[in-house]
Amino acid sequence: MRTVTLDVRDPNDSMADFVRSWKNGKADKSARISFASPELLWKVLTAKRWELLKALCGAGPISIREAARRVNRDVKAVHSDVTALLSVGVLDRAEGGGIVFPFEAVKVEFLLQAA
């Protein structure tokens, strides 16, 4: 099962991991999409977008119209959410058109601690 981890990490930490993997000649096989703050993560992953991702998990390439049908929402509203998710790299464009979320599972990871 292909899983993506959405996490909150300092951009410098993310870059350091990338450089370390590059120097070692090994690509990390796990997919990770990092956000600079919990606020940014929740700004991008609204409740409606989370619902959309759930509908797209493991679905393969589909049209935006089909995605809207699956979540029982207006095509224009889903298009707006798809555009936002494409811009941050959560969704990809499919080769034959449409969109794809190439994962079967999503893990969200961040730590909340006292100030």
PyMOL CGO cylinders between C-alpha atoms (Angstrom):
from pymol import cmd
from pymol.cgo import CYLINDER

trace = [
    CYLINDER, 0.00, 0.00, 0.00, 1.41, 3.35, -1.03, 0.3, 1, 1, 1, 1, 1, 1,
    CYLINDER, 1.41, 3.35, -1.03, 1.17, 5.89, 1.81, 0.3, 1, 1, 1, 1, 1, 1,
    CYLINDER, 1.17, 5.89, 1.81, 1.91, 9.61, 1.92, 0.3, 1, 1, 1, 1, 1, 1,
    CYLINDER, 1.91, 9.61, 1.92, 2.79, 11.37, 5.16, 0.3, 1, 1, 1, 1, 1, 1,
    CYLINDER, 2.79, 11.37, 5.16, 1.62, 14.95, 5.56, 0.3, 1, 1, 1, 1, 1, 1,
    CYLINDER, 1.62, 14.95, 5.56, 3.65, 16.55, 8.31, 0.3, 1, 1, 1, 1, 1, 1,
    CYLINDER, 3.65, 16.55, 8.31, 4.71, 19.82, 9.89, 0.3, 1, 1, 1, 1, 1, 1,
    CYLINDER, 4.71, 19.82, 9.89, 8.45, 20.39, 9.65, 0.3, 1, 1, 1, 1, 1, 1,
    CYLINDER, 8.45, 20.39, 9.65, 10.84, 23.27, 9.45, 0.3, 1, 1, 1, 1, 1, 1,
    CYLINDER, 10.84, 23.27, 9.45, 11.80, 23.84, 5.78, 0.3, 1, 1, 1, 1, 1, 1,
    CYLINDER, 11.80, 23.84, 5.78, 15.50, 23.58, 6.73, 0.3, 1, 1, 1, 1, 1, 1,
    CYLINDER, 15.50, 23.58, 6.73, 14.91, 20.09, 8.18, 0.3, 1, 1, 1, 1, 1, 1,
    CYLINDER, 14.91, 20.09, 8.18, 13.13, 19.00, 5.01, 0.3, 1, 1, 1, 1, 1, 1,
    CYLINDER, 13.13, 19.00, 5.01, 15.98, 20.30, 2.86, 0.3, 1, 1, 1, 1, 1, 1,
    CYLINDER, 15.98, 20.30, 2.86, 18.61, 18.65, 5.07, 0.3, 1, 1, 1, 1, 1, 1,
    CYLINDER, 18.61, 18.65, 5.07, 16.85, 15.27, 4.66, 0.3, 1, 1, 1, 1, 1, 1,
    CYLINDER, 16.85, 15.27, 4.66, 16.75, 15.77, 0.90, 0.3, 1, 1, 1, 1, 1, 1,
    CYLINDER, 16.75, 15.77, 0.90, 20.46, 16.63, 0.72, 0.3, 1, 1, 1, 1, 1, 1,
    CYLINDER, 20.46, 16.63, 0.72, 21.36, 13.66, 2.94, 0.3, 1, 1, 1, 1, 1, 1,
    CYLINDER, 21.36, 13.66, 2.94, 19.40, 11.28, 0.68, 0.3, 1, 1, 1, 1, 1, 1,
    CYLINDER, 19.40, 11.28, 0.68, 20.97, 12.82, -2.43, 0.3, 1, 1, 1, 1, 1, 1,
    CYLINDER, 20.97, 12.82, -2.43, 24.51, 12.43, -1.07, 0.3, 1, 1, 1, 1, 1, 1,
    CYLINDER, 24.51, 12.43, -1.07, 23.88, 8.84, 0.02, 0.3, 1, 1, 1, 1, 1, 1,
    CYLINDER, 23.88, 8.84, 0.02, 22.55, 8.02, -3.43, 0.3, 1, 1, 1, 1, 1, 1,
    CYLINDER, 22.55, 8.02, -3.43, 19.39, 6.58, -1.93, 0.3, 1, 1, 1, 1, 1, 1,
    CYLINDER, 19.39, 6.58, -1.93, 15.99, 8.02, -2.51, 0.3, 1, 1, 1, 1, 1, 1,
    CYLINDER, 15.99, 8.02, -2.51, 13.59, 7.77, 0.40, 0.3, 1, 1, 1, 1, 1, 1,
    CYLINDER, 13.59, 7.77, 0.40, 10.85, 5.38, -0.70, 0.3, 1, 1, 1, 1, 1, 1,
    CYLINDER, 10.85, 5.38, -0.70, 8.21, 6.94, 1.50, 0.3, 1, 1, 1, 1, 1, 1,
    CYLINDER, 8.21, 6.94, 1.50, 6.32, 9.94, 0.17, 0.3, 1, 1, 1, 1, 1, 1,
    CYLINDER, 6.32, 9.94, 0.17, 6.25, 13.01, 2.38, 0.3, 1, 1, 1, 1, 1, 1,
    CYLINDER, 6.25, 13.01, 2.38, 4.65, 16.41, 1.93, 0.3, 1, 1, 1, 1, 1, 1,
    CYLINDER, 4.65, 16.41, 1.93, 5.72, 18.90, 4.58, 0.3, 1, 1, 1, 1, 1, 1,
    CYLINDER, 5.72, 18.90, 4.58, 4.13, 22.12, 5.75, 0.3, 1, 1, 1, 1, 1, 1,
    CYLINDER, 4.13, 22.12, 5.75, 5.93, 24.88, 7.64, 0.3, 1, 1, 1, 1, 1, 1,
    CYLINDER, 5.93, 24.88, 7.64, 3.26, 25.20, 10.35, 0.3, 1, 1, 1, 1, 1, 1,
    CYLINDER, 3.26, 25.20, 10.35, 0.10, 23.46, 11.59, 0.3, 1, 1, 1, 1, 1, 1,
    CYLINDER, 0.10, 23.46, 11.59, -1.86, 26.55, 10.56, 0.3, 1, 1, 1, 1, 1, 1,
    CYLINDER, -1.86, 26.55, 10.56, -0.65, 26.20, 6.96, 0.3, 1, 1, 1, 1, 1, 1,
    CYLINDER, -0.65, 26.20, 6.96, -1.47, 22.48, 6.94, 0.3, 1, 1, 1, 1, 1, 1,
    CYLINDER, -1.47, 22.48, 6.94, -5.05, 23.18, 8.08, 0.3, 1, 1, 1, 1, 1, 1,
    CYLINDER, -5.05, 23.18, 8.08, -5.38, 26.11, 5.68, 0.3, 1, 1, 1, 1, 1, 1,
    CYLINDER, -5.38, 26.11, 5.68, -4.57, 23.77, 2.79, 0.3, 1, 1, 1, 1, 1, 1,
    CYLINDER, -4.57, 23.77, 2.79, -6.41, 20.70, 4.13, 0.3, 1, 1, 1, 1, 1, 1,
    CYLINDER, -6.41, 20.70, 4.13, -9.85, 22.11, 4.77, 0.3, 1, 1, 1, 1, 1, 1,
    CYLINDER, -9.85, 22.11, 4.77, -12.66, 19.73, 5.69, 0.3, 1, 1, 1, 1, 1, 1,
    CYLINDER, -12.66, 19.73, 5.69, -13.97, 19.73, 2.10, 0.3, 1, 1, 1, 1, 1, 1,
    CYLINDER, -13.97, 19.73, 2.10, -10.50, 19.04, 0.66, 0.3, 1, 1, 1, 1, 1, 1,
    CYLINDER, -10.50, 19.04, 0.66, -9.96, 16.23, 3.17, 0.3, 1, 1, 1, 1, 1, 1,
    CYLINDER, -9.96, 16.23, 3.17, -13.27, 14.72, 2.04, 0.3, 1, 1, 1, 1, 1, 1,
    CYLINDER, -13.27, 14.72, 2.04, -12.07, 15.00, -1.56, 0.3, 1, 1, 1, 1, 1, 1,
    CYLINDER, -12.07, 15.00, -1.56, -8.77, 13.24, -0.74, 0.3, 1, 1, 1, 1, 1, 1,
    CYLINDER, -8.77, 13.24, -0.74, -10.68, 10.41, 0.94, 0.3, 1, 1, 1, 1, 1, 1,
    CYLINDER, -10.68, 10.41, 0.94, -12.71, 9.95, -2.25, 0.3, 1, 1, 1, 1, 1, 1,
    CYLINDER, -12.71, 9.95, -2.25, -9.55, 9.98, -4.39, 0.3, 1, 1, 1, 1, 1, 1,
    CYLINDER, -9.55, 9.98, -4.39, -7.47, 7.52, -2.29, 0.3, 1, 1, 1, 1, 1, 1,
    CYLINDER, -7.47, 7.52, -2.29, -6.70, 4.55, -4.49, 0.3, 1, 1, 1, 1, 1, 1,
    CYLINDER, -6.70, 4.55, -4.49, -9.13, 5.68, -7.20, 0.3, 1, 1, 1, 1, 1, 1,
    CYLINDER, -9.13, 5.68, -7.20, -6.53, 6.21, -9.93, 0.3, 1, 1, 1, 1, 1, 1,
    CYLINDER, -6.53, 6.21, -9.93, -6.86, 8.98, -12.52, 0.3, 1, 1, 1, 1, 1, 1,
    CYLINDER, -6.86, 8.98, -12.52, -10.32, 10.57, -12.68, 0.3, 1, 1, 1, 1, 1, 1,
    CYLINDER, -10.32, 10.57, -12.68, -11.89, 13.72, -14.06, 0.3, 1, 1, 1, 1, 1, 1,
    CYLINDER, -11.89, 13.72, -14.06, -12.77, 16.66, -11.87, 0.3, 1, 1, 1, 1, 1, 1,
    CYLINDER, -12.77, 16.66, -11.87, -16.41, 16.11, -12.80, 0.3, 1, 1, 1, 1, 1, 1,
    CYLINDER, -16.41, 16.11, -12.80, -16.21, 12.52, -11.51, 0.3, 1, 1, 1, 1, 1, 1,
    CYLINDER, -16.21, 12.52, -11.51, -14.47, 13.71, -8.33, 0.3, 1, 1, 1, 1, 1, 1,
    CYLINDER, -14.47, 13.71, -8.33, -17.31, 16.20, -7.77, 0.3, 1, 1, 1, 1, 1, 1,
    CYLINDER, -17.31, 16.20, -7.77, -19.88, 13.44, -8.29, 0.3, 1, 1, 1, 1, 1, 1,
    CYLINDER, -19.88, 13.44, -8.29, -18.11, 11.21, -5.73, 0.3, 1, 1, 1, 1, 1, 1,
    CYLINDER, -18.11, 11.21, -5.73, -18.21, 13.88, -3.03, 0.3, 1, 1, 1, 1, 1, 1,
    CYLINDER, -18.21, 13.88, -3.03, -21.65, 15.17, -4.07, 0.3, 1, 1, 1, 1, 1, 1,
    CYLINDER, -21.65, 15.17, -4.07, -20.43, 18.73, -4.63, 0.3, 1, 1, 1, 1, 1, 1,
    CYLINDER, -20.43, 18.73, -4.63, -20.58, 21.40, -7.32, 0.3, 1, 1, 1, 1, 1, 1,
    CYLINDER, -20.58, 21.40, -7.32, -17.95, 20.95, -10.07, 0.3, 1, 1, 1, 1, 1, 1,
    CYLINDER, -17.95, 20.95, -10.07, -16.81, 24.58, -9.82, 0.3, 1, 1, 1, 1, 1, 1,
    CYLINDER, -16.81, 24.58, -9.82, -16.19, 24.28, -6.06, 0.3, 1, 1, 1, 1, 1, 1,
    CYLINDER, -16.19, 24.28, -6.06, -14.31, 20.99, -6.49, 0.3, 1, 1, 1, 1, 1, 1,
    CYLINDER, -14.31, 20.99, -6.49, -12.26, 22.55, -9.30, 0.3, 1, 1, 1, 1, 1, 1,
    CYLINDER, -12.26, 22.55, -9.30, -11.22, 25.32, -6.91, 0.3, 1, 1, 1, 1, 1, 1,
    CYLINDER, -11.22, 25.32, -6.91, -10.16, 22.76, -4.28, 0.3, 1, 1, 1, 1, 1, 1,
    CYLINDER, -10.16, 22.76, -4.28, -8.32, 20.67, -6.88, 0.3, 1, 1, 1, 1, 1, 1,
    CYLINDER, -8.32, 20.67, -6.88, -6.41, 23.75, -8.05, 0.3, 1, 1, 1, 1, 1, 1,
    CYLINDER, -6.41, 23.75, -8.05, -5.32, 24.48, -4.47, 0.3, 1, 1, 1, 1, 1, 1,
    CYLINDER, -5.32, 24.48, -4.47, -4.22, 20.87, -3.88, 0.3, 1, 1, 1, 1, 1, 1,
    CYLINDER, -4.22, 20.87, -3.88, -2.35, 20.78, -7.21, 0.3, 1, 1, 1, 1, 1, 1,
    CYLINDER, -2.35, 20.78, -7.21, -0.50, 23.99, -6.35, 0.3, 1, 1, 1, 1, 1, 1,
    CYLINDER, -0.50, 23.99, -6.35, 0.95, 22.50, -3.14, 0.3, 1, 1, 1, 1, 1, 1,
    CYLINDER, 0.95, 22.50, -3.14, 1.76, 19.12, -4.70, 0.3, 1, 1, 1, 1, 1, 1,
    CYLINDER, 1.76, 19.12, -4.70, -0.86, 17.02, -2.92, 0.3, 1, 1, 1, 1, 1, 1,
    CYLINDER, -0.86, 17.02, -2.92, -2.57, 16.09, -6.22, 0.3, 1, 1, 1, 1, 1, 1,
    CYLINDER, -2.57, 16.09, -6.22, -1.03, 15.42, -9.62, 0.3, 1, 1, 1, 1, 1, 1,
    CYLINDER, -1.03, 15.42, -9.62, -2.33, 15.88, -13.14, 0.3, 1, 1, 1, 1, 1, 1,
    CYLINDER, -2.33, 15.88, -13.14, -3.09, 12.57, -14.84, 0.3, 1, 1, 1, 1, 1, 1,
    CYLINDER, -3.09, 12.57, -14.84, -1.41, 11.79, -18.18, 0.3, 1, 1, 1, 1, 1, 1,
    CYLINDER, -1.41, 11.79, -18.18, -4.63, 11.47, -20.16, 0.3, 1, 1, 1, 1, 1, 1,
    CYLINDER, -4.63, 11.47, -20.16, -6.25, 14.44, -18.44, 0.3, 1, 1, 1, 1, 1, 1,
    CYLINDER, -6.25, 14.44, -18.44, -7.95, 14.72, -15.11, 0.3, 1, 1, 1, 1, 1, 1,
    CYLINDER, -7.95, 14.72, -15.11, -6.29, 14.35, -11.73, 0.3, 1, 1, 1, 1, 1, 1,
    CYLINDER, -6.29, 14.35, -11.73, -4.76, 11.63, -9.62, 0.3, 1, 1, 1, 1, 1, 1,
    CYLINDER, -4.76, 11.63, -9.62, -3.97, 11.14, -5.95, 0.3, 1, 1, 1, 1, 1, 1,
    CYLINDER, -3.97, 11.14, -5.95, -1.40, 8.33, -6.29, 0.3, 1, 1, 1, 1, 1, 1,
    CYLINDER, -1.40, 8.33, -6.29, -1.76, 6.99, -2.75, 0.3, 1, 1, 1, 1, 1, 1,
    CYLINDER, -1.76, 6.99, -2.75, -4.00, 4.50, -0.99, 0.3, 1, 1, 1, 1, 1, 1,
    CYLINDER, -4.00, 4.50, -0.99, -3.44, 5.94, 2.47, 0.3, 1, 1, 1, 1, 1, 1,
    CYLINDER, -3.44, 5.94, 2.47, -2.66, 9.26, 4.15, 0.3, 1, 1, 1, 1, 1, 1,
    CYLINDER, -2.66, 9.26, 4.15, -0.88, 9.74, 7.46, 0.3, 1, 1, 1, 1, 1, 1,
    CYLINDER, -0.88, 9.74, 7.46, -0.95, 13.18, 9.13, 0.3, 1, 1, 1, 1, 1, 1,
    CYLINDER, -0.95, 13.18, 9.13, 1.83, 13.82, 11.62, 0.3, 1, 1, 1, 1, 1, 1,
    CYLINDER, 1.83, 13.82, 11.62, 2.59, 16.82, 13.81, 0.3, 1, 1, 1, 1, 1, 1,
    CYLINDER, 2.59, 16.82, 13.81, 3.35, 17.54, 17.45, 0.3, 1, 1, 1, 1, 1, 1,
    CYLINDER, 3.35, 17.54, 17.45, 1.49, 20.01, 19.64, 0.3, 1, 1, 1, 1, 1, 1,
    CYLINDER, 1.49, 20.01, 19.64, 3.40, 20.99, 22.74, 0.3, 1, 1, 1, 1, 1, 1,
    CYLINDER, 3.40, 20.99, 22.74, 3.28, 23.61, 25.48, 0.3, 1, 1, 1, 1, 1, 1,
    CYLINDER, 3.28, 23.61, 25.48, 4.74, 26.98, 24.57, 0.3, 1, 1, 1, 1, 1, 1,
]
cmd.load_cgo(trace, "trace")
